Amino acid sequence: MRTVYVNGEYLPENEAKVSIFDRGFLMADGVYEVTSVLDGKLIDFDGHAVRLNRSLDELDMVGPVTKDELLAIHRELVTRNSIVEGMIYLQITRGAPEDRDFAFPDPETTPSTIVLFTQNKPGLANNPVALKGIKVISIEDIRWGRRDIKTVQLLYPSMGKMMAKAAGADDAWLVEDGFVTEGTSNNAYIVKNGKIITRERSNDILHGITRAAVLRFAQEAQMEVEERNFTIEEAKAADEAFITSASTFVMPVVEIDGVQLGDGLPGKVAPRLREIYLEESRKVAV
Ligand code: PMP
């Protein structure tokens, strides 16, 4: 049984409890982070901690722990649950006031709720899916306008994954005003004539921690990167495509809306980036 962390305590997962009045439960008033673990170490913890603070600030939420405490909790959970490869899920909500109310409660009297748990995923780095790539469909992006804040409002992304599944695909890319924003739970990229193209950062997409690292590594490896909007038609005519996220790292996309890219197998760029990302991230894991 897993040991999880709830509001200052390490508990067996079946003893951990959160109030039914918690605003995360009633209003999706909460933010989260997912940090991957490789070799029993945290990948890009710093990036996730910085983004978490930004999400909290943007929502006028008060974080219950310092960055050092957060790192200590992550490490303790990795140790207690013997995680070698997997993820740590972290969620902070605006806490549980005495009654349901739209107005934000006073943080002095209603402390935020913090929950962390581990997800054991042996084989995460050597995921065989990366060898054959994934298929995506495109769907309309009807999410709210602050996708740069990592909130727990994940209903539409969940519906998108179900739409993909129903269509025999693995995931969905979201399209707004004709342009791809991102994947349901990842950033989206295409490759044309060796150039890596991905939407620029704005409120329209989550600023992926993996995205930042991958673009940095790509530039260091003298690969050309262009941050701009692209349409789904341009994507279908691309040489390659891929997604990035903390749990999939770099994952090739080989089919978009039933249209095969190239010969339908992962190309050169995405697998190379995956290799570089894993190698470089492991070196600086904590
Ligand atoms: N976009 C969305 C909508 C996401 O949910 C995620 C992952 N949670 C990402 C992008 C990728 O972010 P990261 O690389 O930090 O995991």
Boltz pocket constraint, residues with backbone or C-beta under 6 A from the ligand:
constraints:
  - pocket:
      binder: B
      contacts: [[A, 34], [A, 147], [A, 182], [A, 183], [A, 184], [A, 185], [A, 186], [A, 187], [A, 205], [A, 206], [A, 207], [A, 208], [A, 209], [A, 210], [A, 211], [A, 244], [A, 245], [A, 246], [A, 247]]
      max_distance: 6.0
